[in-house]
Amino acid sequence: MCGDKLGVELYFVRCGQYAESLFNMGLSPDRLIRFLSEGAFSRYVGIVRWSLDGLPLMDFVWDSTDTLRPETRFKLGLLAVVALNNQMEGLVDFITNEFEALPG
């Protein structure tokens, strides 16, 4: 692992376009269905994608609205964390449990 390059990419994308991209990545169908059926996202979401040596690991999905509503169950605007690699599912489940976000 020493010498591996950790990468991060930040961008905004329409939620529907992001969901479509997940279908094309070959993610776990059960996790993907749960993520898409339980999530209620704004039109645009902020994505922070983490990768290792160019291979995607996980996405942090953020609310793109400029105000945090008190009735939201999400902390600090973090809506979801999506495992882009099956080996990341355990870590994603831990993160989403700690921050009350949706796992994907």
C-alpha positions in Angstrom: 0.0 0.0 0.0 3.0 2.3 0.5 3.4 4.4 -2.6 -0.2 4.0 -3.7 -1.8 7.3 -4.8 -4.9 8.5 -3.1 -7.1 10.6 -5.3 -10.1 12.8 -4.7 -12.4 14.4 -7.2 -15.1 16.9 -6.3 -18.0 17.9 -8.6 -21.7 18.7 -8.8 -24.0 16.6 -10.9 -27.7 16.2 -11.5 -29.0 13.5 -9.2 -30.6 11.5 -12.1 -27.3 11.5 -14.0 -25.4 10.4 -10.9 -27.9 7.5 -10.4 -27.5 6.4 -14.0 -23.7 6.4 -13.7 -24.0 4.0 -10.7 -25.9 1.5 -12.9 -23.0 1.5 -15.3 -20.4 0.8 -12.6 -21.5 -2.7 -11.8 -22.3 -2.1 -8.1 -24.0 -4.5 -5.8 -27.7 -4.7 -7.0 -29.1 -5.0 -3.5 -27.2 -1.9 -2.2 -28.0 0.1 -5.3 -31.8 -0.7 -5.2 -31.9 0.3 -1.5 -29.9 3.4 -2.1 -32.1 4.6 -4.9 -35.4 3.7 -3.3 -34.7 5.2 0.1 -32.9 8.4 -1.0 -34.7 11.7 -1.6 -32.1 14.0 -3.1 -32.2 17.5 -4.5 -31.9 18.1 -8.2 -28.1 18.5 -7.9 -25.8 16.8 -5.5 -22.2 17.3 -4.6 -20.0 14.3 -5.1 -16.6 13.7 -3.4 -15.1 10.6 -5.1 -12.2 8.8 -3.4 -9.9 6.6 -5.4 -6.7 4.6 -5.0 -4.3 4.3 -7.9 -7.2 5.5 -10.2 -9.6 2.8 -9.0 -12.8 4.3 -7.5 -13.4 3.4 -3.8 -16.4 5.4 -2.6 -18.5 8.5 -3.2 -19.7 10.9 -0.5 -23.0 12.4 -1.7 -23.7 15.9 -0.3 -26.9 18.0 -0.3 -26.3 20.9 -2.7 -28.9 23.3 -1.1 -27.5 26.3 0.6 -29.4 25.8 3.9 -29.7 22.9 6.2 -33.2 22.2 7.2 -33.8 21.2 10.9 -36.2 18.4 9.8 -33.6 16.6 7.8 -32.2 13.5 9.3 -28.8 14.0 7.7 -25.9 15.6 9.6 -23.9 18.4 8.0 -25.6 17.8 4.6 -24.0 14.3 4.1 -26.8 12.4 2.3 -25.1 9.1 1.5 -21.8 7.2 1.0 -21.7 4.8 -1.9 -19.2 1.9 -2.1 -17.8 1.8 -5.6 -15.7 -1.3 -4.7 -17.2 -4.3 -2.9 -14.3 -4.3 -0.5 -15.4 -0.8 0.7 -19.0 -1.9 1.8 -18.0 -2.5 5.4 -16.3 0.8 5.8 -19.2 2.6 4.0 -21.7 0.9 6.4 -19.7 2.1 9.4 -19.4 5.7 8.0 -23.1 6.0 7.2 -24.1 4.6 10.6 -21.9 7.1 12.4 -23.3 10.1 10.3 -26.9 8.8 9.8 -26.5 8.8 6.1 -27.7 6.3 3.5 -25.4 3.5 2.5 -25.0 2.7 -1.1 
